[in-house]
Amino acid sequence: MDETLETAGDAPRVLFVTLGCAKNEVDTDRMRSILERAGFGEAEGVADADVVLVNTCSFLASATSESIETTLELAEERAAGARELPIVMCGCVPSRYGDDLPSELPEVAAFVRTDEEDGIAGVMERVLGRVPAPAAPNAAGPLRTVQGASAYVKISDGCDRFCSFCAIPYIRGRYASRPADEILEEVEGQLEGGAREIVLIGQDTGIWGSDLEEPRTLADLLNLLAPVAEAHGAWVRVLYLQPEGMTPELVAAIRDNPAVLPYIDIPIQHASGAVLSAMNRTGDAEQLAGVFARLREEIPDMVLRTTGMAGFPGETEDDFELLCDFLEEEEFDYVSVFAYSPEEGTAACRRPDQVPDDVKLERTQRLIDIAENLGFAATAAHVGETVDVIVDGVEDDGDGNAEFVGHAWFQAPDCDGAVHIASGEYAVGDVVPVRLVDSFCYELVGEPLEGGAA
């Protein structure tokens, strides 16, 4: 666990609100650590907060709208309380629309771009009208706190791919790998603080290290981290790989390190060569099928996750049918589905051959149906297995009874469903061996084996 300054009873309290993906959760946690070290406390809600930090998402137009609506709702809640409560908007929305925001959102006291977030303490002092506190002594360890059983660790930021539908390069900038020793230090801190799973994330994890002064590979990083995780009895999971990044070296690192989960997440977006080319991506159905065939041969017990997009400009009915057929033939365990969203500033947004909204909606629903058929079947196939489950929390089962909820190796946290355990006494982070006895949709029911938590 990170060393942080003890916060005094009258320390200003920050309410953290995070929207969007796991990468934003990591950024929020970094800002939380910075503010803790500067003497700030954390609020549980608006009623006990002195300032609100909203970390926003702008990946899709809908995410931008949600970020703005959330900010305005907080402003209304503040007004209803009849007291001053500054709102600081951070992250992707300020990075994308920064110049226009002060006039559009006068309710916000300050805007902080993603590349300005390390200065968050000074921003908070300013909006609260406080004299900046003396600099905190350097605390050992990286700027993170341990928030739960699974810890997301960002190994890179930005992206150089410039897919024609995606605004991320314009929001996050060019691709930049974090140094291996910095990642290792953060992973060690998370594991020593009680995390039982490390989830490596980035916009494009497969090319990690290629931009470093002394180039490295993701396989090198996994070979470095795996023994550390194994020594703590923990797992390592990698998200957001690309088909062309699945090198023999990387496949071997996943296959041969017991602590690295054989969970492969490759967002293909589409299977039509024409659509992929228009997306500024590579490959076609035949090439993608070859990648997955090689992976199944090399890692026979792996779990596969992918992403499919419906309604990209120029997508014909034949293109779409090819995507549907490809998903069904490959029998992915999990498929995320997106309807194409025309994002301001992207090349695809300017294309004249936009797919009508009603057609896009119908195609998206067809993809969802395919995804659910595949996912429900893949989940049910685990019934009868004995697996370790990391406990993530406790929920009400709907009948007024408490049940423990966790995830197995084949379920990415907050993503692929969960395992429900009705009996026992466990704490978050416990590893419980269970027999999977039933499934419903993406959820599984586990009966604890004798011996309890690991």
C-alpha angles and dihedrals in degrees: 000000000000119000109242136177117266108249117228121235092254095045114132111262124223125207109210118209116181125191129184132017136356090267088066090050088057092049091050091050091051090053089047089056093048091051093046090054089049091056102262123139130215124249125214095211146348092279094066099031128107094190136008125223113200114191104200138206126217102169091117132020088247090055091051090051091049091050093052094043091051090051092050091048089054090050090052091048089051091050091049088056090055095225139103114268115164117215120213116196115206138175135023102359094056089043092053102036103017100133094053100041104080092062094039096047110033087162089075119085097201141002121216122192121214091256091052099052096102087068093057095117092060091047091052092048090051098049090047091050092236129147106250111261120239112275112276117245112259109272121211119251135027125309099269140104126212106250104171149328093302121051123200112214118191111217097180143005135211128024138244098193099088095200104197093241098047130088096188096104089054092049103037101025130222123343115281125177121212114234115264095237091054091051092046092052091051093047091050090050092051093048094046088050092057106270112149098191133040115205113197113210140172138135090272111007096174095072095048112146098018091109097046120113087248102034118232134177135232087247089059090052094049091048088053097047101038098073090049092051092044091053088058094044089246137137131236118211127184123208134190105030124165125226095243090050094065095101122172088250092055093044089052092050091053094043099043102043110079092204093055110085118232088233111130119194112189115164102208094175091197144002101215112101091213093053093044090051090050088050088055089246130122137240138033138232094285094050093045091049088053091053093051093044090054091048092051090050094048098039105026097177098046127130118229127211125180143164129235127195124205127202103021110169111279094015107150126205088255091053091050094047089052090055092049092049092047094052092049094046094049092047096213116200093223131016124186113205129208133179111223111261119199102233119201113251096019124118094237091055090064095053116114095214098075114163112245114257095241091053091046091051093049092049092047091054091050090053090049090052091051091046092052094047090052096041097046091049093047091050093049090051089068093062108116094030124120111225142160114252124201109219110233101174150309126279139178110258092215094259096075094267126121120238132181118241125201143139138250127222092271093056120076109217116263089004119065108036127269147253116250119211115191100187138046138050114269141156129222107278096029114134109223123191108220141170112233107231107168144010137205120184105314094339129096134198118223130196113207117242121228110279097050123213122012 
